[in-house]
Amino acid sequence: MKPVSNRDIQYCSLNPSHFQRVLALGNDVHGDNYLNERELERLFTQSFQNNINASFVSLKGDKLIGFRLTIAANNWHPDKWCTPQHWNIATKQVCYFKCNTVDSSYRGAGIGSKLLSLSIEKAREQGALAGLAHIWLASPGNSAFRYFSKCGGKLIKRHPGKWHSSYIEDGYICPVCKQNCECVAAEMLLTF
């Protein structure tokens, strides 16, 4: 494949015209039923704080080649997979990085890092001081953990079976486990 030039790639705020392409890419990369239309609409709404959207897409022409879904601080609540007592930052000042996804043909060109930096910029404008993510430790070569660590993310805690309930409740098909997902998530905090 010919190397991708960053000048050939456009970045813009996520909007409903991107939804079908986000769903297709997300489910292709992360597994069937990782995202659905209703959840994507909810995540889109939760991306906003003070009329600022913290979620982005990357495009090469009309092709959607990446996206970053970010929930604004105060628009989400820590669940059993979170340990806010170890964050040293008030939960109301922590956004949630739902996922960063790049088409396999375009990885290694800095697209994921650019999407993250754009989301951080907007999350700061929304009032966040940090972002939390659950990183998939079964990603090929553990690339997700290496990438998020390189960007400054610090490991808080490992959570076995994080996506198991998605398998049971939503029919999520993990690309590694196929059935009954037991993949481990790394709860990671990135301070800005």
Order of alpha helices (4+ residues) and beta strands (2+ residues): beta-alpha-alpha-beta-beta-beta-beta-beta-alpha-beta-alpha-beta-alpha-beta
